[in-house]
């Protein structure tokens, strides 16, 4: 059986810009085969299924993880490719980045003028002004996705580097959880959703939740670390540290999690001595908000893996954080009962 580390490497290296997640979805099908039933690939591109080890009639639980990554879309094909952003881009990481274009993965580079000849480009370009240089060979088509290149690497025994960790670390944790629940089932009716288009307003998660109709949902995702060296005089303490444990969101952009569920999972973490961090984010949101508003509303909670440089193709995560996030969700499911959700 592949290890968590091996699965993370495969998932990080796969290409799956929002709306074009086929490569990632097929890899997840391969990694979870024989453990799932009622497998559906819906119109949005979500991969949803029920665990074979589930108990019919028990509390219906949905566990989600996003598949997609931010990238670009070809909008014009002249000497250089004009593009539009897919998802929220941090232009500090985009300038001069290496990219792969379309299904053929044609190599290219984001155009950025050299420092000694600026060609009037004295600041970072706006997302809608990006051009991609293909070296003169241009077979791209309008609408094709463009992915950023990020090489997976191990930095010591615990920290790894790679692209798309915001989603693929979550996918790796969910694959590990599926394996664990298949070998040691719980008295729950468990559904999983590897969701599409999370980086464009979480559209896939909304569709999946409305169709599966869970009673409670847990979302796996990444959380941006804020533990870099601070300017002199800045006394604010970091809220999210690499290696600091699973991130539980007390609030996020456009949403506040179910407070009973939040308190319950925090209590589980303390009871099992699993490290956790509490984050409050005004600028960042997860699919937790989308799913909480599905149907007539439902209790939801995000469990996130800390990611340093999350918006770049060179994110860093701790494998211990990743493993502990999967363990915390497993322990939370093991003690979950309907009365915990009653308000």
Phi and psi in degrees as GROMACS dihedral restraints (atoms count N, CA, C in turn):
[ dihedral_restraints ]
;  ai    aj    ak    al  type     phi  dphi    fc
    3     4     5     6     1   -59.5    20    10
    4     5     6     7     1   146.4    20    10
    6     7     8     9     1   -81.2    20    10
    7     8     9    10     1   167.3    20    10
    9    10    11    12     1   -57.4    20    10
   10    11    12    13     1   -41.0    20    10
   12    13    14    15     1   -62.8    20    10
   13    14    15    16     1   -44.3    20    10
   15    16    17    18     1   -65.3    20    10
   16    17    18    19     1   -42.1    20    10
   18    19    20    21     1   -64.9    20    10
   19    20    21    22     1   -40.2    20    10
   21    22    23    24     1   -61.0    20    10
   22    23    24    25     1   -42.9    20    10
   24    25    26    27     1   -60.2    20    10
   25    26    27    28     1   -47.7    20    10
   27    28    29    30     1   -61.1    20    10
   28    29    30    31     1   -43.7    20    10
   30    31    32    33     1   -69.0    20    10
   31    32    33    34     1   -39.3    20    10
   33    34    35    36     1   -65.6    20    10
   34    35    36    37     1   -37.4    20    10
   36    37    38    39     1   -79.3    20    10
   37    38    39    40     1   -16.3    20    10
   39    40    41    42     1   -70.6    20    10
   40    41    42    43     1   153.9    20    10
   42    43    44    45     1  -105.1    20    10
   43    44    45    46     1   130.2    20    10
   45    46    47    48     1  -161.2    20    10
   46    47    48    49     1    68.6    20    10
   48    49    50    51     1   -66.6    20    10
   49    50    51    52     1   147.7    20    10
   51    52    53    54     1   -47.2    20    10
   52    53    54    55     1   129.6    20    10
   54    55    56    57     1    89.0    20    10
   55    56    57    58     1    -8.1    20    10
   57    58    59    60     1  -140.1    20    10
   58    59    60    61     1    64.9    20    10
   60    61    62    63     1   -98.1    20    10
   61    62    63    64     1    14.1    20    10
   63    64    65    66     1   -56.7    20    10
   64    65    66    67     1   -42.8    20    10
   66    67    68    69     1   -63.3    20    10
   67    68    69    70     1   -43.7    20    10
   69    70    71    72     1   -66.9    20    10
   70    71    72    73     1   -42.9    20    10
   72    73    74    75     1   -61.3    20    10
   73    74    75    76     1   -42.8    20    10
   75    76    77    78     1   -65.5    20    10
   76    77    78    79     1   -38.9    20    10
   78    79    80    81     1   -62.3    20    10
   79    80    81    82     1   -42.0    20    10
   81    82    83    84     1   -66.1    20    10
   82    83    84    85     1   -37.3    20    10
   84    85    86    87     1   -60.5    20    10
   85    86    87    88     1   -42.7    20    10
   87    88    89    90     1   -65.4    20    10
   88    89    90    91     1   -38.4    20    10
   90    91    92    93     1   -74.6    20    10
   91    92    93    94     1   -22.2    20    10
   93    94    95    96     1  -114.2    20    10
   94    95    96    97     1     8.4    20    10
   96    97    98    99     1   -60.1    20    10
   97    98    99   100     1   148.2    20    10
   99   100   101   102     1    73.4    20    10
  100   101   102   103     1    -1.7    20    10
  102   103   104   105     1  -111.2    20    10
  103   104   105   106     1    -9.8    20    10
  105   106   107   108     1  -121.9    20    10
  106   107   108   109     1   155.8    20    10
  108   109   110   111     1  -137.5    20    10
  109   110   111   112     1   172.0    20    10
  111   112   113   114     1    51.9    20    10
  112   113   114   115     1    43.0    20    10
  114   115   116   117     1   -73.3    20    10
  115   116   117   118     1   128.8    20    10
  117   118   119   120     1  -132.8    20    10
  118   119   120   121     1   133.7    20    10
  120   121   122   123     1  -108.1    20    10
  121   122   123   124     1   107.0    20    10
  123   124   125   126     1   -85.5    20    10
  124   125   126   127     1  -177.6    20    10
  126   127   128   129     1   -64.4    20    10
  127   128   129   130     1   -24.4    20    10
  129   130   131   132     1   -82.1    20    10
  130   131   132   133     1   -14.9    20    10
  132   133   134   135     1    99.2    20    10
  133   134   135   136     1     2.8    20    10
  135   136   137   138     1   -64.4    20    10
  136   137   138   139     1   146.3    20    10
  138   139   140   141     1  -106.4    20    10
  139   140   141   142     1   110.5    20    10
  141   142   143   144     1  -120.9    20    10
  142   143   144   145     1   152.5    20    10
  144   145   146   147     1  -166.0    20    10
  145   146   147   148     1   168.0    20    10
  147   148   149   150     1  -112.7    20    10
  148   149   150   151     1   138.9    20    10
  150   151   152   153     1   -67.8    20    10
  151   152   153   154     1   134.5    20    10
  153   154   155   156     1   -61.5    20    10
  154   155   156   157     1   -27.3    20    10
  156   157   158   159     1   -82.8    20    10
  157   158   159   160     1     3.6    20    10
  159   160   161   162     1   -67.4    20    10
  160   161   162   163     1   155.9    20    10
  162   163   164   165     1  -105.7    20    10
  163   164   165   166     1   114.2    20    10
  165   166   167   168     1   -61.7    20    10
  166   167   168   169     1   139.2    20    10
  168   169   170   171     1    85.1    20    10
  169   170   171   172     1    -7.4    20    10
  171   172   173   174     1   -82.7    20    10
  172   173   174   175     1   178.9    20    10
  174   175   176   177     1   -54.9    20    10
  175   176   177   178     1   128.1    20    10
  177   178   179   180     1   -90.7    20    10
  178   179   180   181     1   113.0    20    10
  180   181   182   183     1  -115.7    20    10
  181   182   183   184     1   135.7    20    10
  183   184   185   186     1  -111.0    20    10
  184   185   186   187     1   133.3    20    10
  186   187   188   189     1  -121.4    20    10
  187   188   189   190     1   122.8    20    10
  189   190   191   192     1  -118.3    20    10
  190   191   192   193     1   154.1    20    10
  192   193   194   195     1  -150.9    20    10
  193   194   195   196     1   135.2    20    10
  195   196   197   198     1   -77.4    20    10
  196   197   198   199     1   146.3    20    10
  198   199   200   201     1   -97.1    20    10
  199   200   201   202     1   -28.9    20    10
  201   202   203   204     1   -88.8    20    10
  202   203   204   205     1   169.4    20    10
  204   205   206   207     1  -133.7    20    10
  205   206   207   208     1   158.7    20    10
  207   208   209   210     1   -70.6    20    10
  208   209   210   211     1   157.2    20    10
  210   211   212   213     1  -173.8    20    10
  211   212   213   214     1  -148.7    20    10
  213   214   215   216     1  -133.7    20    10
  214   215   216   217     1   164.4    20    10
  216   217   218   219     1  -131.7    20    10
  217   218   219   220     1   133.2    20    10
  219   220   221   222     1   -66.2    20    10
  220   221   222   223     1   127.3    20    10
  222   223   224   225     1  -118.5    20    10
  223   224   225   226     1   -10.2    20    10
  225   226   227   228     1  -163.1    20    10
  226   227   228   229     1   146.5    20    10
  228   229   230   231     1  -127.7    20    10
  229   230   231   232     1    78.4    20    10
  231   232   233   234     1  -102.6    20    10
  232   233   234   235     1  -144.2    20    10
  234   235   236   237     1   -62.2    20    10
  235   236   237   238     1   -38.2    20    10
  237   238   239   240     1  -115.1    20    10
  238   239   240   241     1   152.3    20    10
  240   241   242   243     1   -82.8    20    10
  241   242   243   244     1   126.4    20    10
  243   244   245   246     1   -87.6    20    10
  244   245   246   247     1   146.3    20    10
  246   247   248   249     1  -141.2    20    10
  247   248   249   250     1   164.7    20    10
  249   250   251   252     1  -122.8    20    10
  250   251   252   253     1   148.9    20    10
  252   253   254   255     1   -71.9    20    10
  253   254   255   256     1   144.5    20    10
  255   256   257   258     1  -116.8    20    10
  256   257   258   259     1   104.5    20    10
  258   259   260   261     1    91.1    20    10
  259   260   261   262     1   177.6    20    10
  261   262   263   264     1   -86.0    20    10
  262   263   264   265     1   119.4    20    10
  264   265   266   267     1  -102.2    20    10
  265   266   267   268     1   145.0    20    10
  267   268   269   270     1  -102.3    20    10
  268   269   270   271     1   107.1    20    10
  270   271   272   273     1   -64.7    20    10
  271   272   273   274     1   -17.4    20    10
  273   274   275   276     1   -64.5    20    10
  274   275   276   277     1   -27.1    20    10
  276   277   278   279     1   -95.8    20    10
  277   278   279   280     1   -14.2    20    10
  279   280   281   282     1   -85.0    20    10
  280   281   282   283     1   -36.6    20    10
  282   283   284   285     1   -55.4    20    10
  283   284   285   286     1   124.0    20    10
  285   286   287   288     1    65.5    20    10
  286   287   288   289     1    16.8    20    10
  288   289   290   291     1   -71.1    20    10
  289   290   291   292     1   148.9    20    10
  291   292   293   294     1   -80.3    20    10
  292   293   294   295     1   142.6    20    10
  294   295   296   297     1  -137.2    20    10
  295   296   297   298     1   163.0    20    10
  297   298   299   300     1  -122.4    20    10
  298   299   300   301     1   131.2    20    10
  300   301   302   303     1  -109.8    20    10
  301   302   303   304     1   124.3    20    10
  303   304   305   306     1    67.4    20    10
  304   305   306   307     1  -174.4    20    10
  306   307   308   309     1   -65.6    20    10
  307   308   309   310     1   -26.3    20    10
  309   310   311   312     1   -79.3    20    10
  310   311   312   313     1    -9.5    20    10
  312   313   314   315     1    56.2    20    10
  313   314   315   316     1    47.0    20    10
  315   316   317   318     1   -65.2    20    10
  316   317   318   319     1   134.5    20    10
  318   319   320   321     1   -75.4    20    10
  319   320   321   322     1   145.7    20    10
  321   322   323   324     1  -158.1    20    10
  322   323   324   325     1   175.3    20    10
  324   325   326   327     1  -137.9    20    10
  325   326   327   328     1   137.3    20    10
  327   328   329   330     1   -67.9    20    10
  328   329   330   331     1   125.7    20    10
  330   331   332   333     1   -65.4    20    10
  331   332   333   334     1   131.3    20    10
  333   334   335   336     1  -152.2    20    10
  334   335   336   337     1   125.2    20    10
  336   337   338   339     1   -65.2    20    10
  337   338   339   340     1   141.9    20    10
  339   340   341   342     1   -68.2    20    10
  340   341   342   343     1   158.1    20    10
  342   343   344   345     1   -64.8    20    10
  343   344   345   346     1   -28.1    20    10
  345   346   347   348     1   -89.5    20    10
  346   347   348   349     1    -9.7    20    10
  348   349   350   351     1  -142.2    20    10
  349   350   351   352     1    90.4    20    10
  351   352   353   354     1   -78.8    20    10
  352   353   354   355     1   -17.6    20    10
  354   355   356   357     1    52.0    20    10
  355   356   357   358     1    34.4    20    10
  357   358   359   360     1    80.7    20    10
  358   359   360   361     1    -0.4    20    10
  360   361   362   363     1   -95.4    20    10
  361   362   363   364     1    91.4    20    10
  363   364   365   366     1  -101.8    20    10
  364   365   366   367     1    -8.3    20    10
  366   367   368   369     1  -134.0    20    10
  367   368   369   370     1   170.3    20    10
  369   370   371   372     1   -63.2    20    10
  370   371   372   373     1   139.8    20    10
  372   373   374   375     1   -70.3    20    10
  373   374   375   376     1   157.4    20    10
  375   376   377   378     1   -73.3    20    10
  376   377   378   379     1   151.3    20    10
  378   379   380   381     1   -51.8    20    10
  379   380   381   382     1   -37.5    20    10
  381   382   383   384     1   -81.7    20    10
  382   383   384   385     1    -0.2    20    10
  384   385   386   387     1  -106.6    20    10
  385   386   387   388     1     7.7    20    10
  387   388   389   390     1   -68.6    20    10
  388   389   390   391     1   139.9    20    10
  390   391   392   393     1  -122.4    20    10
  391   392   393   394     1   147.8    20    10
  393   394   395   396     1  -117.4    20    10
  394   395   396   397     1   129.1    20    10
  396   397   398   399     1   -95.6    20    10
  397   398   399   400     1   121.5    20    10
  399   400   401   402     1  -106.3    20    10
  400   401   402   403     1    11.0    20    10
  402   403   404   405     1    76.3    20    10
  403   404   405   406     1    18.8    20    10
  405   406   407   408     1    97.1    20    10
  406   407   408   409     1   -21.3    20    10
  408   409   410   411     1   -92.6    20    10
  409   410   411   412     1   114.7    20    10
  411   412   413   414     1  -131.9    20    10
  412   413   414   415     1   100.7    20    10
  414   415   416   417     1  -117.3    20    10
  415   416   417   418     1    13.4    20    10
  417   418   419   420     1   -70.2    20    10
  418   419   420   421     1   155.7    20    10
  420   421   422   423     1  -119.4    20    10
  421   422   423   424     1   146.2    20    10
  423   424   425   426     1   -58.3    20    10
  424   425   426   427     1   133.5    20    10
  426   427   428   429     1    99.6    20    10
  427   428   429   430     1   -15.6    20    10
  429   430   431   432     1   -69.2    20    10
  430   431   432   433     1   146.9    20    10
  432   433   434   435     1   -84.9    20    10
  433   434   435   436     1   152.9    20    10
  435   436   437   438     1  -126.2    20    10
  436   437   438   439     1   125.5    20    10
  438   439   440   441     1  -107.5    20    10
  439   440   441   442     1   148.7    20    10
  441   442   443   444     1   -82.2    20    10
  442   443   444   445     1   147.1    20    10
  444   445   446   447     1   -90.3    20    10
  445   446   447   448     1   131.3    20    10
  447   448   449   450     1  -146.6    20    10
  448   449   450   451     1   117.9    20    10
  450   451   452   453     1   -84.8    20    10
  451   452   453   454     1   130.9    20    10
  453   454   455   456     1   -72.9    20    10
  454   455   456   457     1   137.2    20    10
  456   457   458   459     1  -154.0    20    10
  457   458   459   460     1   151.3    20    10
  459   460   461   462     1   -97.5    20    10
  460   461   462   463     1   125.8    20    10
  462   463   464   465     1  -109.3    20    10
  463   464   465   466     1    82.9    20    10
  465   466   467   468     1    86.5    20    10
  466   467   468   469     1  -164.6    20    10
  468   469   470   471     1   -78.9    20    10
  469   470   471   472     1   -25.4    20    10
  471   472   473   474     1  -121.3    20    10
  472   473   474   475     1   -28.5    20    10
  474   475   476   477     1   -98.5    20    10
  475   476   477   478     1   135.2    20    10
  477   478   479   480     1  -125.9    20    10
  478   479   480   481     1   156.2    20    10
  480   481   482   483     1  -117.6    20    10
  481   482   483   484     1   142.9    20    10
  483   484   485   486     1  -179.4    20    10
  484   485   486   487     1   177.9    20    10
  486   487   488   489     1   -97.9    20    10
  487   488   489   490     1   161.8    20    10
  489   490   491   492     1    58.1    20    10
  490   491   492   493     1    28.4    20    10
  492   493   494   495     1   -66.1    20    10
  493   494   495   496     1   -23.7    20    10
  495   496   497   498     1   -56.1    20    10
  496   497   498   499     1   -36.2    20    10
  498   499   500   501     1  -104.8    20    10
  499   500   501   502     1   -41.3    20    10
  501   502   503   504     1   -74.9    20    10
  502   503   504   505     1   -27.6    20    10
  504   505   506   507     1   -65.1    20    10
  505   506   507   508     1   -39.4    20    10
  507   508   509   510     1   -63.4    20    10
  508   509   510   511     1   -42.9    20    10
  510   511   512   513     1   -61.5    20    10
  511   512   513   514     1   -42.9    20    10
  513   514   515   516     1   -63.0    20    10
  514   515   516   517     1   -40.1    20    10
  516   517   518   519     1   -64.8    20    10
  517   518   519   520     1   -39.3    20    10
  519   520   521   522     1   -70.0    20    10
  520   521   522   523     1   -37.4    20    10
  522   523   524   525     1   -60.4    20    10
  523   524   525   526     1   -43.8    20    10
  525   526   527   528     1   -63.3    20    10
  526   527   528   529     1   -38.3    20    10
  528   529   530   531     1   -67.1    20    10
  529   530   531   532     1   -40.0    20    10
  531   532   533   534     1   -59.6    20    10
  532   533   534   535     1   -42.9    20    10
  534   535   536   537     1   -62.3    20    10
  535   536   537   538     1   -44.2    20    10
  537   538   539   540     1   -64.4    20    10
  538   539   540   541     1   -45.3    20    10
  540   541   542   543     1   -70.4    20    10
  541   542   543   544     1   -27.0    20    10
  543   544   545   546     1   -71.0    20    10
  544   545   546   547     1   -36.0    20    10
  546   547   548   549     1   -83.3    20    10
  547   548   549   550     1   -31.5    20    10
  549   550   551   552     1  -133.8    20    10
  550   551   552   553     1    82.5    20    10
  552   553   554   555     1   -64.5    20    10
  553   554   555   556     1   154.8    20    10
  555   556   557   558     1  -115.4    20    10
  556   557   558   559     1   157.3    20    10
  558   559   560   561     1   -76.8    20    10
  559   560   561   562     1    61.6    20    10
  561   562   563   564     1  -136.8    20    10
  562   563   564   565     1   156.0    20    10
  564   565   566   567     1  -100.3    20    10
  565   566   567   568     1    98.7    20    10
  567   568   569   570     1  -102.1    20    10
  568   569   570   571     1   126.4    20    10
  570   571   572   573     1  -116.4    20    10
  571   572   573   574     1   147.8    20    10
  573   574   575   576     1  -123.2    20    10
  574   575   576   577     1   150.4    20    10
  576   577   578   579     1  -139.2    20    10
  577   578   579   580     1   111.9    20    10
  579   580   581   582     1   -90.4    20    10
  580   581   582   583     1   108.2    20    10
  582   583   584   585     1   -94.7    20    10
  583   584   585   586     1   150.1    20    10
  585   586   587   588     1  -100.1    20    10
  586   587   588   589     1   158.2    20    10
  588   589   590   591     1    57.3    20    10
  589   590   591   592     1    33.5    20    10
  591   592   593   594     1   -67.5    20    10
  592   593   594   595     1   -29.3    20    10
  594   595   596   597     1   -82.8    20    10
  595   596   597   598     1    -2.2    20    10
  597   598   599   600     1  -123.0    20    10
  598   599   600   601     1    69.5    20    10
  600   601   602   603     1    72.6    20    10
  601   602   603   604     1    19.1    20    10
  603   604   605   606     1    61.6    20    10
  604   605   606   607     1    34.3    20    10
  606   607   608   609     1   -64.5    20    10
  607   608   609   610     1   -38.3    20    10
  609   610   611   612     1   -64.8    20    10
  610   611   612   613     1   -39.5    20    10
  612   613   614   615     1   -62.7    20    10
  613   614   615   616     1   -38.7    20    10
  615   616   617   618     1   -61.2    20    10
  616   617   618   619     1   -45.6    20    10
  618   619   620   621     1   -64.0    20    10
  619   620   621   622     1   -44.5    20    10
  621   622   623   624     1   -62.2    20    10
  622   623   624   625     1   -44.6    20    10
  624   625   626   627     1   -66.9    20    10
  625   626   627   628     1   -39.0    20    10
  627   628   629   630     1   -65.5    20    10
  628   629   630   631     1   -32.4    20    10
  630   631   632   633     1   -82.3    20    10
  631   632   633   634     1   -38.9    20    10
  633   634   635   636     1   -82.9    20    10
  634   635   636   637     1   -23.9    20    10
  636   637   638   639     1    53.6    20    10
  637   638   639   640     1    56.3    20    10
  639   640   641   642     1   -73.7    20    10
  640   641   642   643     1   164.0    20    10
  642   643   644   645     1   -92.6    20    10
  643   644   645   646     1   -21.2    20    10
  645   646   647   648     1  -155.5    20    10
  646   647   648   649     1   149.9    20    10
  648   649   650   651     1  -138.2    20    10
  649   650   651   652     1   142.3    20    10
  651   652   653   654     1  -118.8    20    10
  652   653   654   655     1   135.8    20    10
  654   655   656   657     1  -116.6    20    10
  655   656   657   658     1   129.6    20    10
  657   658   659   660     1   -98.4    20    10
  658   659   660   661     1   141.0    20    10
  660   661   662   663     1  -163.8    20    10
  661   662   663   664     1  -174.2    20    10
  663   664   665   666     1  -107.7    20    10
  664   665   666   667     1   155.1    20    10
  666   667   668   669     1  -128.0    20    10
  667   668   669   670     1   133.7    20    10
  669   670   671   672     1   -69.3    20    10
  670   671   672   673     1   126.6    20    10
  672   673   674   675     1   -72.7    20    10
  673   674   675   676     1   147.9    20    10
  675   676   677   678     1  -128.7    20    10
  676   677   678   679     1    43.9    20    10
  678   679   680   681     1  -108.2    20    10
  679   680   681   682     1    19.8    20    10
  681   682   683   684     1   -75.8    20    10
  682   683   684   685     1   161.0    20    10
  684   685   686   687     1   -55.3    20    10
  685   686   687   688     1   137.0    20    10
  687   688   689   690     1  -101.8    20    10
  688   689   690   691     1   155.8    20    10
  690   691   692   693     1   -58.6    20    10
  691   692   693   694     1   151.7    20    10
  693   694   695   696     1   -58.0    20    10
  694   695   696   697     1   131.4    20    10
  696   697   698   699     1    95.4    20    10
  697   698   699   700     1   -13.4    20    10
  699   700   701   702     1   -83.1    20    10
  700   701   702   703     1   109.2    20    10
  702   703   704   705     1   -97.8    20    10
  703   704   705   706     1     3.2    20    10
  705   706   707   708     1   -66.4    20    10
  706   707   708   709     1   132.6    20    10
  708   709   710   711     1   -83.3    20    10
  709   710   711   712     1   143.6    20    10
  711   712   713   714     1   -62.0    20    10
  712   713   714   715     1   142.7    20    10
  714   715   716   717     1   -93.2    20    10
  715   716   717   718     1   -30.7    20    10
  717   718   719   720     1  -128.5    20    10
  718   719   720   721     1   117.3    20    10
  720   721   722   723     1  -113.7    20    10
  721   722   723   724     1   141.5    20    10
  723   724   725   726     1   -64.2    20    10
  724   725   726   727     1   127.4    20    10
  726   727   728   729     1    85.9    20    10
  727   728   729   730     1     3.4    20    10
  729   730   731   732     1   -90.5    20    10
  730   731   732   733     1    -1.9    20    10
  732   733   734   735     1   104.9    20    10
  733   734   735   736     1   176.5    20    10
  735   736   737   738     1   -58.6    20    10
  736   737   738   739     1   141.0    20    10
  738   739   740   741     1   -96.7    20    10
  739   740   741   742     1   123.1    20    10
  741   742   743   744     1  -104.8    20    10
  742   743   744   745     1   126.8    20    10
  744   745   746   747     1   -90.5    20    10
  745   746   747   748     1   114.9    20    10
  747   748   749   750     1   -77.1    20    10
  748   749   750   751     1   -25.2    20    10
  750   751   752   753     1  -163.5    20    10
  751   752   753   754     1   151.6    20    10
  753   754   755   756     1  -146.7    20    10
  754   755   756   757     1   173.4    20    10
  756   757   758   759     1   -56.9    20    10
  757   758   759   760     1   122.7    20    10
  759   760   761   762     1    70.8    20    10
  760   761   762   763     1    17.2    20    10
  762   763   764   765     1  -168.4    20    10
  763   764   765   766     1   151.7    20    10
  765   766   767   768     1  -127.3    20    10
  766   767   768   769     1   131.5    20    10
  768   769   770   771     1   -70.8    20    10
  769   770   771   772     1   166.1    20    10
  771   772   773   774     1   -60.4    20    10
  772   773   774   775     1   122.6    20    10
  774   775   776   777     1   -70.8    20    10
  775   776   777   778     1   -33.0    20    10
  777   778   779   780     1   -66.5    20    10
  778   779   780   781     1   -41.3    20    10
  780   781   782   783     1   -68.3    20    10
  781   782   783   784     1   -40.3    20    10
  783   784   785   786     1   -60.0    20    10
  784   785   786   787     1   -48.7    20    10
  786   787   788   789     1   -64.8    20    10
  787   788   789   790     1   -36.7    20    10
  789   790   791   792     1   -64.5    20    10
  790   791   792   793     1   -48.4    20    10
  792   793   794   795     1   -67.3    20    10
  793   794   795   796     1   -37.7    20    10
  795   796   797   798     1   -62.8    20    10
  796   797   798   799     1   -39.6    20    10
  798   799   800   801     1   -65.1    20    10
  799   800   801   802     1   -39.5    20    10
  801   802   803   804     1   -61.8    20    10
  802   803   804   805     1   -43.7    20    10
  804   805   806   807     1   -59.4    20    10
  805   806   807   808     1   -44.1    20    10
  807   808   809   810     1   -69.5    20    10
  808   809   810   811     1   -37.6    20    10
  810   811   812   813     1   -65.4    20    10
  811   812   813   814     1   -34.3    20    10
  813   814   815   816     1  -102.6    20    10
  814   815   816   817     1    11.3    20    10
  816   817   818   819     1    54.9    20    10
  817   818   819   820     1    41.1    20    10
  819   820   821   822     1   -98.6    20    10
  820   821   822   823     1   125.8    20    10
  822   823   824   825     1   -66.3    20    10
  823   824   825   826     1   142.2    20    10
  825   826   827   828     1  -147.9    20    10
  826   827   828   829     1   161.2    20    10
  828   829   830   831     1  -132.4    20    10
  829   830   831   832     1   146.8    20    10
  831   832   833   834     1  -107.0    20    10
  832   833   834   835     1   128.5    20    10
  834   835   836   837     1  -119.5    20    10
  835   836   837   838     1   144.9    20    10
  837   838   839   840     1  -125.1    20    10
  838   839   840   841     1   114.8    20    10
  840   841   842   843     1  -122.0    20    10
  841   842   843   844     1   118.9    20    10
  843   844   845   846     1   -87.8    20    10
  844   845   846   847     1   -18.2    20    10
  846   847   848   849     1  -105.3    20    10
  847   848   849   850     1   -12.1    20    10
  849   850   851   852     1  -124.7    20    10
  850   851   852   853     1   139.4    20    10
  852   853   854   855     1  -132.2    20    10
  853   854   855   856     1   157.1    20    10
  855   856   857   858     1  -120.4    20    10
  856   857   858   859     1   178.4    20    10
  858   859   860   861     1   -68.7    20    10
  859   860   861   862     1    -9.8    20    10
  861   862   863   864     1   -51.2    20    10
  862   863   864   865     1   -41.2    20    10
  864   865   866   867     1   -65.6    20    10
  865   866   867   868     1   -44.4    20    10
  867   868   869   870     1   -60.0    20    10
  868   869   870   871     1   -46.6    20    10
  870   871   872   873     1   -72.7    20    10
  871   872   873   874     1   -34.4    20    10
  873   874   875   876     1   -63.4    20    10
  874   875   876   877     1   -23.7    20    10
  876   877   878   879     1   -96.6    20    10
  877   878   879   880     1    -1.1    20    10
  879   880   881   882     1   -70.9    20    10
  880   881   882   883     1   157.5    20    10
  882   883   884   885     1    50.9    20    10
  883   884   885   886     1  -126.2    20    10
  885   886   887   888     1   -99.2    20    10
  886   887   888   889     1    14.5    20    10
  888   889   890   891     1    97.0    20    10
  889   890   891   892     1   149.0    20    10
  891   892   893   894     1  -155.2    20    10
  892   893   894   895     1   157.1    20    10
  894   895   896   897     1   -69.9    20    10
  895   896   897   898     1   131.8    20    10
  897   898   899   900     1  -139.7    20    10
  898   899   900   901     1   159.4    20    10
  900   901   902   903     1  -155.1    20    10
  901   902   903   904     1   139.2    20    10
  903   904   905   906     1   -95.7    20    10
  904   905   906   907     1   134.4    20    10
  906   907   908   909     1  -116.2    20    10
  907   908   909   910     1   117.8    20    10
  909   910   911   912     1  -118.8    20    10
  910   911   912   913     1   146.5    20    10
  912   913   914   915     1   -92.0    20    10
  913   914   915   916     1   127.4    20    10
  915   916   917   918     1   -62.8    20    10
  916   917   918   919     1   132.0    20    10
  918   919   920   921     1  -130.0    20    10
  919   920   921   922     1   122.3    20    10
  921   922   923   924     1   -88.7    20    10
  922   923   924   925     1   138.3    20    10
  924   925   926   927     1    59.9    20    10
  925   926   927   928     1    43.7    20    10
  927   928   929   930     1   -61.3    20    10
  928   929   930   931     1   -32.4    20    10
  930   931   932   933     1   -82.1    20    10
  931   932   933   934     1     0.4    20    10
  933   934   935   936     1  -107.6    20    10
  934   935   936   937     1   167.9    20    10
  936   937   938   939     1   -77.5    20    10
  937   938   939   940     1     5.9    20    10
  939   940   941   942     1  -127.2    20    10
  940   941   942   943     1    52.8    20    10
  942   943   944   945     1   -70.6    20    10
  943   944   945   946     1   154.0    20    10
  945   946   947   948     1  -120.4    20    10
  946   947   948   949     1   134.2    20    10
  948   949   950   951     1  -135.0    20    10
  949   950   951   952     1   159.4    20    10
  951   952   953   954     1   -95.9    20    10
  952   953   954   955     1   127.4    20    10
  954   955   956   957     1   -64.3    20    10
  955   956   957   958     1   -29.3    20    10
  957   958   959   960     1   -66.3    20    10
  958   959   960   961     1   -42.3    20    10
  960   961   962   963     1   -58.0    20    10
  961   962   963   964     1   -43.8    20    10
  963   964   965   966     1   -63.3    20    10
  964   965   966   967     1   -46.7    20    10
  966   967   968   969     1   -64.8    20    10
  967   968   969   970     1   -42.3    20    10
  969   970   971   972     1   -67.3    20    10
  970   971   972   973     1   -30.6    20    10
  972   973   974   975     1   -65.9    20    10
  973   974   975   976     1   -44.2    20    10
  975   976   977   978     1   -63.1    20    10
  976   977   978   979     1   -39.6    20    10
  978   979   980   981     1   -66.6    20    10
  979   980   981   982     1   -41.2    20    10
  981   982   983   984     1   -63.6    20    10
  982   983   984   985     1   -40.7    20    10
  984   985   986   987     1   -67.6    20    10
  985   986   987   988     1   -39.9    20    10
  987   988   989   990     1   -60.8    20    10
  988   989   990   991     1   -47.3    20    10
  990   991   992   993     1   -66.2    20    10
  991   992   993   994     1   -34.8    20    10
  993   994   995   996     1   -66.9    20    10
  994   995   996   997     1   -38.7    20    10
  996   997   998   999     1   -68.4    20    10
  997   998   999  1000     1   -36.6    20    10
  999  1000  1001  1002     1   -62.2    20    10
 1000  1001  1002  1003     1   -31.8    20    10
 1002  1003  1004  1005     1  -105.1    20    10
 1003  1004  1005  1006     1     5.3    20    10
 1005  1006  1007  1008     1   -74.9    20    10
 1006  1007  1008  1009     1   130.2    20    10
 1008  1009  1010  1011     1  -134.9    20    10
 1009  1010  1011  1012     1   158.7    20    10
 1011  1012  1013  1014     1   -57.8    20    10
 1012  1013  1014  1015     1   -33.7    20    10
 1014  1015  1016  1017     1   -68.1    20    10
 1015  1016  1017  1018     1   -22.2    20    10
 1017  1018  1019  1020     1   -64.7    20    10
 1018  1019  1020  1021     1   -28.2    20    10
 1020  1021  1022  1023     1   -88.5    20    10
 1021  1022  1023  1024     1    -9.0    20    10
 1023  1024  1025  1026     1   -73.9    20    10
 1024  1025  1026  1027     1   132.5    20    10
